[in-house]
Amino acid sequence: MPNYEPDFRLDGYEPVNSHVSDQFWLRIGIEQDQLTVLAEHHSADARHSFFVMHNGAVTWGIPGEPQIAALHLKRDPETHTFRFASEMLPLPSMAQSWLVARGCPEEEVLLPDGMGTAPANDATRALEKRLRRDGDHFALITSYTSDSEPIETTVLLRALDEKAAPPFRVLLEEVDNDAWTHTLREGGFQTFEAATQWWEAYWSGEKPPLPAASPAARHTTVAAPGVPTRPAPPRGQSR
């Protein structure tokens, strides 16, 4: 049976300082036994490793929190020390984008067949490809992942370019457990208020359609300063 536990390849390496040591334990080490590797890449010179992982510990924590961990390890073979950067993100394609922006080849962190659900259609594949490749035009405001039936994830994004239209985007991923596939759709909103109205209506059970968004938009996974207040979490969701 395949082993999906992470091997960070840190034998003989120490954190570069006490701050890195503490942060690595708090963000990665303390939940390492709950991490499942979805994709990984190691540079030929052994200086860099990139991981996309699912953090099973999140399912027991605050409802709705992102469950996908992106990790970039940076080793110094001369001093046998390492640094790292990590981020929790709601979708694998956003974690991949985060790693690609840090120098990982896109094709090296694609999820292999059978790892998680498969895209249900070409539109989903195209949107995920765009999310992976274009990680510098939108900021992540908030997300919500429901891992009970029906399994759904919503993501609220804001354009960093003030002239972008529409400036707010919502991503909606829905999982079909019977077919073991997922669909990903995108909607565009002119105002934060319109986006949050849709968000609150969706999670209250109304399920309104997503308004169309321009396919030319690009997305980032790094939150920008000064974003609006997050929409309220869905009512009645628990783990």
SVG drawing of the C-alpha trace seen along z (x, -y; Angstrom):
<svg xmlns="http://www.w3.org/2000/svg" viewBox="-33 -51 62 53">
<polyline fill="none" stroke="black" stroke-width="0.4" points="0.0,0.0 1.4,-3.4 2.8,-5.5 1.5,-9.1 3.1,-10.3 5.5,-13.2 9.2,-12.6 10.6,-16.1 14.2,-14.9 15.6,-16.8 17.9,-14.1 21.1,-15.9 19.5,-19.3 18.5,-21.7 16.3,-24.8 18.4,-27.9 17.3,-29.5 15.0,-29.1 12.2,-31.1 12.2,-28.8 12.3,-25.8 9.3,-27.0 7.3,-27.9 8.0,-24.7 6.8,-22.7 3.7,-24.8 2.7,-24.9 4.0,-21.5 5.6,-19.2 2.8,-19.1 0.3,-17.7 2.8,-15.8 1.1,-12.5 -2.1,-13.9 -0.6,-15.1 -1.2,-13.2 1.0,-14.1 -1.0,-14.8 2.0,-15.9 5.6,-16.7 8.7,-17.8 12.4,-17.9 15.0,-20.0 17.9,-18.1 20.4,-20.0 18.4,-19.0 18.0,-22.7 14.3,-22.9 11.3,-20.7 7.7,-21.5 4.6,-19.7 0.9,-19.8 -0.7,-18.0 -4.1,-17.4 -4.2,-18.2 -6.6,-15.7 -6.3,-17.5 -8.2,-20.5 -11.4,-18.4 -11.4,-18.3 -10.9,-22.0 -12.8,-25.1 -15.5,-24.3 -14.8,-25.6 -11.0,-26.2 -8.8,-25.4 -7.5,-21.8 -4.8,-22.0 -1.2,-22.7 1.4,-24.1 5.0,-23.8 8.3,-25.0 11.4,-23.8 14.7,-25.6 17.9,-23.8 21.4,-25.0 23.7,-21.9 26.8,-24.0 25.5,-24.7 23.0,-21.8 20.2,-24.2 16.8,-24.8 14.1,-27.5 10.5,-27.0 7.4,-28.8 3.9,-27.4 0.3,-28.3 -3.1,-26.7 -5.3,-27.1 -8.8,-25.9 -8.1,-24.2 -5.3,-22.1 -5.0,-24.4 -4.4,-27.4 -1.7,-25.5 -0.1,-24.6 -0.2,-28.2 1.4,-29.3 4.3,-26.8 4.7,-27.7 5.1,-31.4 8.0,-30.2 9.8,-28.4 8.3,-25.0 7.6,-23.7 3.9,-23.5 4.0,-20.0 5.9,-18.6 3.1,-19.3 0.1,-18.1 -2.0,-15.6 -1.5,-12.1 -4.4,-10.1 -6.4,-8.6 -5.2,-11.2 -8.4,-12.8 -11.4,-13.4 -11.0,-14.0 -12.2,-17.1 -15.7,-16.4 -15.4,-18.4 -13.2,-20.5 -14.4,-23.8 -13.1,-22.6 -9.8,-21.5 -9.3,-24.9 -10.2,-26.9 -7.8,-24.9 -5.0,-25.3 -5.6,-29.1 -5.5,-29.1 -2.2,-27.2 -0.5,-29.4 -1.7,-32.9 -1.0,-33.6 -0.5,-37.3 -3.7,-39.2 -6.2,-38.3 -6.1,-38.2 -7.8,-35.6 -10.3,-37.2 -11.9,-34.1 -13.0,-30.5 -15.3,-27.9 -14.9,-24.1 -17.8,-21.8 -16.5,-18.2 -19.8,-16.7 -22.4,-15.8 -22.6,-17.6 -18.8,-18.3 -18.4,-21.9 -15.8,-24.7 -16.4,-28.4 -13.5,-30.9 -13.9,-34.7 -11.2,-36.6 -10.5,-40.3 -8.7,-41.9 -5.4,-43.6 -5.8,-45.8 -8.4,-48.5 -9.3,-48.6 -10.1,-44.9 -13.7,-44.1 -15.5,-42.5 -13.2,-43.1 -14.6,-40.3 -14.7,-36.6 -16.2,-33.5 -14.9,-30.0 -17.3,-27.1 -16.1,-23.5 -18.6,-20.7 -17.7,-17.1 -19.7,-14.1 -18.9,-11.3 -20.7,-8.7 -18.7,-9.5 -15.6,-10.6 -15.3,-13.8 -15.5,-17.5 -16.7,-20.6 -15.1,-24.1 -16.9,-27.2 -16.2,-30.9 -18.5,-33.9 -17.9,-37.6 -19.3,-40.4 -19.0,-44.2 -19.1,-44.9 -18.1,-43.2 -21.6,-43.5 -23.0,-41.6 -20.4,-38.9 -21.3,-38.4 -25.0,-38.5 -24.5,-35.6 -22.2,-33.9 -24.7,-34.1 -27.6,-33.0 -25.7,-30.0 -24.8,-28.8 -28.3,-29.4 -29.5,-26.8 -30.9,-29.0 -28.1,-28.0 -28.3,-31.0 -26.5,-30.7 -23.0,-32.2 -22.9,-35.3 -20.5,-34.9 -16.9,-36.0 -14.4,-36.9 -12.1,-33.9 -9.1,-36.3 -9.0,-36.9 -6.1,-35.6 -5.8,-34.6 -3.4,-34.7 -3.4,-32.9 -1.8,-35.6 -4.1,-37.8 -3.5,-41.6 -3.7,-44.2 -6.9,-46.1 -9.3,-43.5 -13.0,-43.9 -14.5,-42.1 -15.0,-38.4 -18.6,-37.3 -20.2,-35.4 -19.6,-31.7 -22.4,-29.4 -24.9,-28.7 -25.3,-25.2 -22.0,-23.8 -20.1,-21.7 -17.6,-18.9"/>
</svg>
